[in-house]
Amino acid sequence: MLEQDNDSVVFFGGDLNLRDSELKAIGGLPEKIYDMWESTGSRKECLYTWDCLRNSNLKMNGKFKPRCRFDRLYYRPLIESKSKKSNGKKPELTLMPVYFELEGLEKLKCCGRFCSDHWAIQSYCQLESNIAI
């Protein structure tokens, strides 16, 4: 993500099988890389993307039902713009995260199961400008 051009917005995500403790053990996210879930308010109802309490696709014996946030979406906003108007300074337009949600929370009618043992992650962004009007 850091190696991409500074005039590009970069997204990376999916089932990373990454726990918070593992991310912390490697020093956290690099500078200028952001977690979409955290950037949109860290809504508790979207915390666990692999949740054996809510998702019955995997059968777990015993009372303990594991829950983790294995699926993640990271982004790097524009760092600078190469447009002639910007003179290499702050970007004029960039995508900014506004909302994060989970999908696939309903069982399929045809089989009475969920699409996956993971919830899908979906995020919404809006185009923002730093140009004063």
Buried (B, 14 or more C-beta within 10 A) or exposed (E): BEEEEBBEBBBEBEBBEBEEEEBEEEEEBEEEBBBBBEBBEEEEEBEBBBBBEBBBEEEEEEEEEEBBBBBBBBBBBBBBBEEEEBEEEEBBBBBBBBBBBBEBBEBEEEEEEBBBEBBBBBBEBEEEEEEEE
